[in-house]
Structures are given as C-alpha cells and as structure tokens.
Amino acid sequence: MRKHEIARITTMLLFVMLSALTAFAQNITVKGVISDGQINEPLMGVTVREKGNNTNGVVSDLDGNYSISVKSNATLVFSYMGFKDEEVAVQGRRSIAVTMHSVSKALDELVVIGYGVQRKSDITGSISSVAGKDINKTPVSSAVQALQGRATGVNIIQNTGAPGSSTTIKIRGTGTVNDSDPLYVVDGFIVDNIDYLNPNDIENVEIFKDAASSAVYGARAANGVVSITTKRGKAGKVHVTYDGYAGISNP
C-alpha cells in the first residue's frame, strides 16, 4: 500500500473518531419524573445538577418533572433533604425517570428551630422531648402532671393537694419575665392552658427553653414554649382502649 493511501485512510479514521466524540459530547435536553420510592409519589423541589458543573442545575416542579440541558456523556446528580443522593449517567438518553429513597437517620440528627436548623447534639440542653408513650404510662388526670419529672430544667408544681387541682409550669426557674407561665401550642394553635387535654391523646411534647428555638413566637415565648402534638388516625385495624382513674380528697 502506498504511503499517501495510508495517510488518507489514517486521516479518514481520525475524522470519524472526532466526529463521533463531538456527537457524543454535544448538549442534549434530558427530561423525566422524580418520585418517592416509598410512597410512589412525585417529589417537588428536588435539585438536579450536572456533576462537576455547579452552575448548571434545575429544580423539579409540583409534579416532580424536570428538564435540563447537559452534555450527552454527563452524569446527573439528584439531591433532596431527607433522601439519599442519586447519580445517573446520561449516556445519550433524553428521558430519565428517577426514584429516590428516604434516609431517616439523617433527619434524626437534625432539629428544626425558630429560624434555622441545628444539630441535635448542639441543642440538647435547650429542647426537651417527651414521647406520648411515656406520658400514657402515668396514671394522672392532666397533661401537665404527666410531664412532671420528665424534662430537665422544667419545674412542675401542683398548687394544692386536691385531686385535679391546677398545676404551674416554670421553665428556667422563677427568674422569667413576670414569673409567668410558658406559651402553650397545641397542633400549631396557641391556647391559654392545656388542662382540657387528655394525656392519652398526646403523641409528643417538645419544651423549648432557649431564645433561638422559641424565637418564632416572639415576646409571648419569653417564658418558654410547650409544644404538643396530638395523636392522629392511622391506617389498619381499629383499636379501642379504656382508662379510668379516681381520686379521693379528705380535709
């Protein structure tokens, strides 16, 4: 074979390879739907970005749809709070559906406060949590009495010895503003007291003792906040329970 023919063939091969690489690296529009792998529902607000390019990214819409222009040989990174990050190679595809899986352990390490998020280890002294299952074990007539001795830095005092008498809560001692009671929040609604609340209806109790966690409630939270979440209906079999208590008072 002559030298000029070899050179011509080599040139043609190089041209074909360069054309293939150029076509493989050209920008394409990738679309798809992002869903929750546990409940099979679309995820809104998922961040979709091109790996290695922090300036090229989009967010999924209300129906979990996304659309992004990337190189055909790029890798897409899907990230969402509480879910494991997913990396998917495009490989020239124009439609990619992604299923994300929740990571509950990561959520347990964070606590959402008034104006931000902090690590749980940083605020263990300012927020006390009492589970409803612990409250239900105590045979008491009021929700406040059920909290007695279960939260650090919280003094719960029964005003008289009579059964069913009123109870006072003091957070951070008696040095609070006007020595007043804390703010009570039940399922997001501010109430004057929680004497009406059945202890067996409580799912969880959070007591906010520092300024950062109670800041969202303003000056009303100067003496702390007692936030209560009540139980909700659950799917499955019907469960019926009955609890009865009686008290006797003598002069």
SEVOVEX-523375 format. One record per residue (C-alpha): residue in one letter; x negated, y negated, z. Coordinates in steps of 0.1 Angstrom, whole numbers. Last residue first. Layout:
<node rest="A" x="X" y="Y" z="Z"/>
...
END
This chain:
<node rest="P" x="600" y="-177" z="1047"/>
<node rest="N" x="600" y="-144" z="1027"/>
<node rest="S" x="595" y="-140" z="989"/>
<node rest="I" x="601" y="-109" z="969"/>
<node rest="G" x="591" y="-103" z="933"/>
<node rest="A" x="604" y="-80" z="906"/>
<node rest="Y" x="589" y="-69" z="873"/>
<node rest="G" x="604" y="-51" z="843"/>
<node rest="D" x="586" y="-41" z="810"/>
<node rest="Y" x="604" y="-25" z="781"/>
<node rest="T" x="588" y="-13" z="748"/>
<node rest="V" x="603" y="-6" z="713"/>
<node rest="H" x="580" y="4" z="684"/>
<node rest="V" x="594" y="5" z="648"/>
<node rest="K" x="572" y="23" z="624"/>
<node rest="G" x="551" y="6" z="598"/>
<node rest="A" x="544" y="-30" z="588"/>
<node rest="K" x="536" y="-55" z="615"/>
<node rest="G" x="557" y="-84" z="629"/>
<node rest="R" x="539" y="-112" z="646"/>
<node rest="K" x="524" y="-117" z="680"/>
<node rest="T" x="518" y="-151" z="695"/>
<node rest="T" x="487" y="-172" z="690"/>
<node rest="I" x="478" y="-195" z="720"/>
<node rest="S" x="455" y="-225" z="720"/>
<node rest="V" x="446" y="-239" z="755"/>
<node rest="V" x="428" y="-272" z="749"/>
<node rest="G" x="405" y="-292" z="771"/>
<node rest="N" x="410" y="-322" z="794"/>
<node rest="A" x="402" y="-348" z="768"/>
<node rest="A" x="424" y="-329" z="743"/>
<node rest="R" x="450" y="-357" z="741"/>
<node rest="A" x="423" y="-381" z="731"/>
<node rest="G" x="419" y="-364" z="696"/>
<node rest="Y" x="434" y="-330" z="687"/>
<node rest="V" x="407" y="-323" z="660"/>
<node rest="A" x="380" y="-330" z="686"/>
<node rest="S" x="388" y="-298" z="706"/>
<node rest="S" x="360" y="-277" z="693"/>
<node rest="A" x="334" y="-305" z="693"/>
<node rest="A" x="343" y="-320" z="727"/>
<node rest="D" x="338" y="-288" z="747"/>
<node rest="K" x="362" y="-266" z="767"/>
<node rest="F" x="384" y="-250" z="740"/>
<node rest="I" x="404" y="-220" z="755"/>
<node rest="E" x="415" y="-195" z="729"/>
<node rest="V" x="443" y="-171" z="737"/>
<node rest="N" x="453" y="-141" z="716"/>
<node rest="E" x="483" y="-120" z="706"/>
<node rest="I" x="507" y="-133" z="733"/>
<node rest="D" x="543" y="-119" z="733"/>
<node rest="N" x="538" y="-97" z="763"/>
<node rest="P" x="530" y="-128" z="784"/>
<node rest="N" x="565" y="-142" z="777"/>
<node rest="L" x="562" y="-180" z="771"/>
<node rest="Y" x="586" y="-203" z="789"/>
<node rest="D" x="559" y="-215" z="813"/>
<node rest="I" x="537" y="-225" z="784"/>
<node rest="N" x="537" y="-262" z="790"/>
<node rest="D" x="543" y="-296" z="772"/>
<node rest="V" x="540" y="-281" z="737"/>
<node rest="I" x="518" y="-288" z="707"/>
<node rest="F" x="525" y="-267" z="677"/>
<node rest="G" x="498" y="-247" z="659"/>
<node rest="D" x="510" y="-213" z="670"/>
<node rest="V" x="512" y="-225" z="706"/>
<node rest="V" x="490" y="-255" z="715"/>
<node rest="Y" x="488" y="-266" z="751"/>
<node rest="L" x="467" y="-296" z="760"/>
<node rest="P" x="449" y="-294" z="793"/>
<node rest="D" x="464" y="-305" z="826"/>
<node rest="S" x="455" y="-339" z="841"/>
<node rest="D" x="428" y="-348" z="867"/>
<node rest="N" x="431" y="-384" z="855"/>
<node rest="V" x="405" y="-376" z="828"/>
<node rest="T" x="386" y="-345" z="839"/>
<node rest="G" x="364" y="-343" z="870"/>
<node rest="T" x="386" y="-316" z="887"/>
<node rest="G" x="367" y="-286" z="873"/>
<node rest="R" x="355" y="-280" z="838"/>
<node rest="I" x="390" y="-268" z="828"/>
<node rest="K" x="418" y="-270" z="854"/>
<node rest="I" x="450" y="-251" z="849"/>
<node rest="T" x="479" y="-255" z="873"/>
<node rest="T" x="506" y="-230" z="880"/>
<node rest="S" x="543" y="-234" z="888"/>
<node rest="S" x="562" y="-210" z="911"/>
<node rest="G" x="575" y="-176" z="897"/>
<node rest="P" x="571" y="-158" z="930"/>
<node rest="A" x="566" y="-183" z="959"/>
<node rest="G" x="530" y="-187" z="971"/>
<node rest="T" x="528" y="-223" z="961"/>
<node rest="N" x="507" y="-243" z="936"/>
<node rest="Q" x="492" y="-213" z="918"/>
<node rest="I" x="457" y="-223" z="908"/>
<node rest="I" x="440" y="-214" z="875"/>
<node rest="N" x="403" y="-226" z="873"/>
<node rest="V" x="387" y="-223" z="839"/>
<node rest="G" x="349" y="-224" z="836"/>
<node rest="T" x="347" y="-187" z="826"/>
<node rest="A" x="380" y="-172" z="813"/>
<node rest="R" x="396" y="-140" z="827"/>
<node rest="G" x="401" y="-149" z="864"/>
<node rest="Q" x="436" y="-161" z="859"/>
<node rest="L" x="448" y="-159" z="823"/>
<node rest="A" x="478" y="-138" z="831"/>
<node rest="Q" x="489" y="-164" z="856"/>
<node rest="V" x="492" y="-189" z="828"/>
<node rest="A" x="514" y="-166" z="807"/>
<node rest="S" x="540" y="-162" z="834"/>
<node rest="S" x="557" y="-134" z="854"/>
<node rest="V" x="527" y="-112" z="861"/>
<node rest="P" x="520" y="-75" z="858"/>
<node rest="T" x="485" y="-76" z="841"/>
<node rest="K" x="479" y="-51" z="813"/>
<node rest="N" x="496" y="-73" z="788"/>
<node rest="I" x="469" y="-100" z="792"/>
<node rest="D" x="441" y="-76" z="783"/>
<node rest="K" x="460" y="-65" z="751"/>
<node rest="G" x="465" y="-102" z="742"/>
<node rest="A" x="428" y="-108" z="740"/>
<node rest="V" x="412" y="-137" z="759"/>
<node rest="S" x="387" y="-160" z="743"/>
<node rest="S" x="366" y="-187" z="760"/>
<node rest="I" x="350" y="-215" z="740"/>
<node rest="S" x="323" y="-238" z="753"/>
<node rest="G" x="297" y="-214" z="768"/>
<node rest="T" x="298" y="-190" z="738"/>
<node rest="I" x="291" y="-219" z="715"/>
<node rest="D" x="257" y="-212" z="699"/>
<node rest="S" x="260" y="-174" z="698"/>
<node rest="K" x="293" y="-177" z="678"/>
<node rest="R" x="275" y="-195" z="650"/>
<node rest="Q" x="291" y="-229" z="642"/>
<node rest="V" x="317" y="-240" z="616"/>
<node rest="G" x="329" y="-276" z="612"/>
<node rest="Y" x="350" y="-304" z="625"/>
<node rest="G" x="374" y="-290" z="651"/>
<node rest="I" x="359" y="-255" z="654"/>
<node rest="V" x="357" y="-225" z="632"/>
<node rest="V" x="338" y="-196" z="648"/>
<node rest="L" x="313" y="-175" z="629"/>
<node rest="E" x="297" y="-141" z="636"/>
<node rest="D" x="330" y="-122" z="633"/>
<node rest="L" x="333" y="-135" z="597"/>
<node rest="A" x="301" y="-119" z="586"/>
<node rest="K" x="312" y="-85" z="601"/>
<node rest="S" x="345" y="-87" z="582"/>
<node rest="V" x="328" y="-83" z="548"/>
<node rest="S" x="355" y="-84" z="521"/>
<node rest="H" x="352" y="-67" z="488"/>
<node rest="M" x="353" y="-84" z="454"/>
<node rest="T" x="367" y="-70" z="421"/>
<node rest="V" x="355" y="-86" z="389"/>
<node rest="A" x="370" y="-87" z="354"/>
<node rest="I" x="346" y="-95" z="326"/>
<node rest="S" x="357" y="-107" z="291"/>
<node rest="R" x="332" y="-122" z="266"/>
<node rest="R" x="306" y="-94" z="268"/>
<node rest="G" x="271" y="-100" z="254"/>
<node rest="Q" x="253" y="-81" z="281"/>
<node rest="V" x="270" y="-102" z="308"/>
<node rest="A" x="252" y="-86" z="338"/>
<node rest="V" x="273" y="-87" z="370"/>
<node rest="E" x="262" y="-98" z="404"/>
<node rest="E" x="287" y="-96" z="433"/>
<node rest="D" x="284" y="-114" z="466"/>
<node rest="K" x="302" y="-97" z="495"/>
<node rest="F" x="333" y="-114" z="507"/>
<node rest="G" x="340" y="-135" z="538"/>
<node rest="M" x="332" y="-168" z="520"/>
<node rest="Y" x="332" y="-163" z="483"/>
<node rest="S" x="304" y="-156" z="458"/>
<node rest="F" x="303" y="-143" z="422"/>
<node rest="V" x="269" y="-143" z="405"/>
<node rest="L" x="268" y="-139" z="367"/>
<node rest="T" x="238" y="-125" z="349"/>
<node rest="A" x="227" y="-139" z="315"/>
<node rest="N" x="219" y="-120" z="283"/>
<node rest="S" x="248" y="-136" z="263"/>
<node rest="K" x="237" y="-170" z="276"/>
<node rest="V" x="264" y="-188" z="296"/>
<node rest="S" x="296" y="-207" z="291"/>
<node rest="I" x="321" y="-202" z="320"/>
<node rest="S" x="358" y="-194" z="323"/>
<node rest="Y" x="375" y="-183" z="355"/>
<node rest="N" x="410" y="-169" z="364"/>
<node rest="G" x="419" y="-160" z="400"/>
<node rest="D" x="455" y="-171" z="396"/>
<node rest="L" x="451" y="-203" z="416"/>
<node rest="D" x="418" y="-212" z="397"/>
<node rest="S" x="383" y="-197" z="399"/>
<node rest="V" x="354" y="-221" z="404"/>
<node rest="V" x="327" y="-229" z="379"/>
<node rest="G" x="289" y="-229" z="377"/>
<node rest="N" x="259" y="-240" z="357"/>
<node rest="T" x="237" y="-264" z="377"/>
<node rest="N" x="222" y="-237" z="399"/>
<node rest="N" x="207" y="-219" z="370"/>
<node rest="G" x="188" y="-187" z="381"/>
<node rest="K" x="219" y="-166" z="381"/>
<node rest="E" x="247" y="-183" z="362"/>
<node rest="R" x="275" y="-193" z="385"/>
<node rest="V" x="310" y="-183" z="396"/>
<node rest="T" x="322" y="-196" z="429"/>
<node rest="V" x="355" y="-181" z="440"/>
<node rest="G" x="382" y="-208" z="448"/>
<node rest="M" x="413" y="-186" z="443"/>
<node rest="L" x="412" y="-148" z="446"/>
<node rest="P" x="438" y="-127" z="427"/>
<node rest="E" x="455" y="-100" z="448"/>
<node rest="N" x="446" y="-63" z="448"/>
<node rest="I" x="450" y="-60" z="486"/>
<node rest="Q" x="416" y="-46" z="494"/>
<node rest="G" x="396" y="-52" z="462"/>
<node rest="D" x="405" y="-89" z="462"/>
<node rest="S" x="407" y="-101" z="426"/>
<node rest="I" x="387" y="-122" z="401"/>
<node rest="V" x="401" y="-125" z="366"/>
<node rest="G" x="380" y="-130" z="334"/>
<node rest="K" x="364" y="-152" z="309"/>
<node rest="V" x="329" y="-155" z="294"/>
<node rest="T" x="321" y="-181" z="268"/>
<node rest="I" x="290" y="-174" z="248"/>
<node rest="N" x="256" y="-192" z="246"/>
<node rest="Q" x="230" y="-176" z="224"/>
<node rest="A" x="204" y="-152" z="239"/>
<node rest="F" x="213" y="-121" z="219"/>
<node rest="A" x="216" y="-140" z="186"/>
<node rest="T" x="182" y="-155" z="191"/>
<node rest="L" x="167" y="-122" z="201"/>
<node rest="A" x="182" y="-105" z="170"/>
<node rest="S" x="170" y="-133" z="147"/>
<node rest="L" x="135" y="-131" z="162"/>
<node rest="M" x="134" y="-93" z="156"/>
<node rest="V" x="146" y="-97" z="120"/>
<node rest="F" x="121" y="-124" z="112"/>
<node rest="L" x="93" y="-103" z="128"/>
<node rest="L" x="103" y="-74" z="107"/>
<node rest="M" x="104" y="-95" z="75"/>
<node rest="T" x="69" y="-109" z="82"/>
<node rest="T" x="55" y="-75" z="87"/>
<node rest="I" x="70" y="-63" z="55"/>
<node rest="R" x="55" y="-92" z="36"/>
<node rest="A" x="21" y="-87" z="52"/>
<node rest="I" x="21" y="-51" z="43"/>
<node rest="E" x="31" y="-60" z="7"/>
<node rest="H" x="3" y="-85" z="5"/>
<node rest="K" x="-22" y="-60" z="17"/>
<node rest="R" x="-13" y="-34" z="-9"/>
<node rest="M" x="0" y="0" z="0"/>
END
